Amino acid sequence: MTYNLMMLVHGRIDTQVCSQSSLVTKLFKRDKLHLNTSHVFLAGYPVIETTKEDLAAQISSRIDSRTKSILFFANTNFVVQCRALLSKLQSEDVLIVNDGVGMDIACKLIHGRKFATNLNGTDFTPYFLTHSERSYRVFLVGGRPEILNKAAYFLVHQLGQSVVGSCDGFDGIKNTDLVKAINSSKAEVVLVAMGNPRQEKWILDHYQLLDANLFSGVGALFDFWAGDKPRAPNFVQKLRMEWFYRLCIEPRRLIKRYSADVLVFLVHCIRFRKLNSKS
């Protein structure tokens, strides 16, 4: 198999072929995160309470100190689809933050309060990259080849980063030399866009083999950067209704996520609260 490897050369991009209660106890022991934050447990997931400013500063510090970090943005779909990975998410390397109004609703129902801020990957990732003190060497994994080219262009020319390589999420992801290619690129940041739970599973299975320091599951972010999918208007985003905007655009793909899966999400949250109250 082949995959697209895009190298940044002289400012341009060239293409080359190339049991739950016991789990809570374990998760509370993740002292090596060094984040000045607390955790909120929703459906068994330890979700960090923080701000975009503090999270960006902490991640930058961890990259500079060569500390591996996995950043996941937990929305209702993440909670439902990634349950088989829950035991692996107790790693001290994993940082989970809240994404979307569904997490706020659940937090209010379970803990009596909402999160201070919404930390979705679509907004936080460019915020983190543009507010860093230097540009990072970024490798893109996932998406279609034509989407990757446009997303890489956006990263270079709009966000000021260095794209050192990419691999599509179809034939390219099957290439047995992918780990070697990422390490050879000297990437510091690996962004993975394959949807839940494929992107989370791929990161958890491979990050220890890679020399990069930040790994993040970013969902449809490459599509937004490439202009292939539109973001909701600003006023819709402020109303926390972007999910409804996306549902209107892609009803067949998203109807289950925003209907039946939301009920499953709430059941998981309530069930975990009951188990935790008995422990």
Buried (B, 14 or more C-beta within 10 A) or exposed (E): EEBBBBBBEEEEBEBEEBEBEEBBEEBEEBEEBEBEBEBBBBBBBBBBBBEBEBBBBBBBEBBEEEBBBBBBBBBBBBBBBBBEBBEBBBBBBBBBBBBBBBBBBBBEEBEEEBBEBBBBBBBBBBBBBEEBEEBBBBBBBBBBBEBBBBBBBBBBEEBEBBBBBBBBBBEBBEBEEBEEBBBBBEBBBBBBBBBBBBBBBBBBEBBEEBBBBBBBBBBBBBBBBBEBBEBBEEEBBEEBBBBBBBBEEEEEEBEEBBEEBBEBBBEBBBEBBEBBEEE
